[in-house]
Amino acid sequence: MQQSTQKMDLATEPDMYSPSINNDGIYIDIIPSFRLLPHGLRCPCGSRKDKAYTSPAFSTHIKTKTHQTWLSNMNANRMNYYVENEELKHIVQNQRLIIAKLEKELQHKTIAFDCMAQQLIKHKNNIDENITKIKIQ
């Protein structure tokens, strides 16, 4: 029997673009170094959802009307994004606490289950021994 030795490559995703912020707190487009982005860059502006851009294509993309409108909306709503970000941080913190509590409960229940399983095995072994003793007599 021959074993297959196929090499499986990992699926890699392009990085997600986010605009930079200038000294005045305004979102601006700065084209990143694509040498550090071997799989390209995705833009969340909504123009082409599944498109991974490379350096020259991204330079053209950021000049499109859709991208410019998205960037303008980001600037118009930047305070809302800050508030939303703070709310999301609070939600994540609460969810971490809930997950930790549930993990602790699960750990206690697992220990209790294991203990009960051992008691059940012990009880079954005692019954089996008693049956064997009765058969021998």
N, C-alpha and C positions, 0 to 999 in steps of 0.2 A: 504494500500500500504506500503510495507516494504522497508526501505532505506538500501542500501548497505553500510557497514562500512569497506570496504577494506582499508588496510594500503598500501600506495604507498611509496616505498623506492626510495631515490634519487640515480641516477646512478653516481657512482664515478669512476674516472679515475686514473690510476697509474701516479706517478710523472715522469717527464722527467729527465733523467740523463744528467749531464754535467760534464766533467772532471774538476779537480782542476788545479790550476797553481802553480808551485813551485817558489822558490825565483829567479830562473833564467828565469822566464817567459815561462817555458816549460809546456805544458799540460801533466798531469799525472792522472792515475786512482787512486782514493781513494774510497774505498767502504763506502758508507754512513751507518748510523745507520738505520736498517730496522724497529726498534721499532717506529720510527717517520714516517714510510712509510707503513701504514697498507694495502694499495692497491698495493704495489709493485712499481717497477721502470721500465720504458721503456727506451731503449737505442736507440739513433738516428743513430747508426753506420750502420744500414741497413741490419744487419745479419738476424734478425727476427723481422719484422716491428710491428706486433701486439702482441708480447710476453711481458708479464709483469713478471719481474724477482723478485725472493725472494732472501734473503741473500746468501744461498749456491749456487743457480743457477747463480746468478750474478757474484760471485767469479770465477766460471768456465767460464762464458761468456766473461769476460774481457781478458781471456787468448787466445781466439780464434783468428785465423788469420785475419778474417774480422774486428774484433774490433781493433786489433793491427794496421792494415793497416789504418783504419779510424783515429786512434789517431795519427799516423805518418803524415797523410795528414793534420790533424788539426795543428800540429806543423810546418809543412812545409809551410802552408798558413796563419799562425797566423797574419802576418802583413796585409794580404788581408782581414782577418776577422775584424781587427780593422778598416780599411778604410771603409769596407762595413757597419760596425756598425755605424760609424759616418755619413755615407750617409743616412742610415735608420733613424737615429735620426732626421736629417734635414727634411726628407720626412714626418715623423710623425708630426714634429712641423708645417710644412706647411699645412698638412691635418687638423690639429687641428684648424688652423686659418681659413681654408676654411669652415670647419664644423661650426665654430662659426659664420662666416659671413652668411652662408646659414640658420642657425637657426634664426638669427636676421631678415633676409629677410622673412622667413616663419612667424615669429611672427608678423611682420608689415602687411603681407598679410592676416593673420588670423584676425587681428584687423579690417582691411579694409573690409574684407568679412563680419564679424559680423555687422559692421556698415551698410553696404549695405543691409544686410538681415533685419535689424531692419527698415531701411527706406522703404523697399519693403513691409513689414508687415504693417507699418503705412499707406503707400499709399493704400494698399488693403483695410484696415479698412475704410479709407476715402471714397473710391469708394463704399464699402458696405453701409456706412451710407447714401451716396447720393442716392443710389438705394432705400434704405428703405424710405427716405424722399419723393422720387418721387412716390412710391407706396402708401404712406399714403395720399398724396394730391389727 
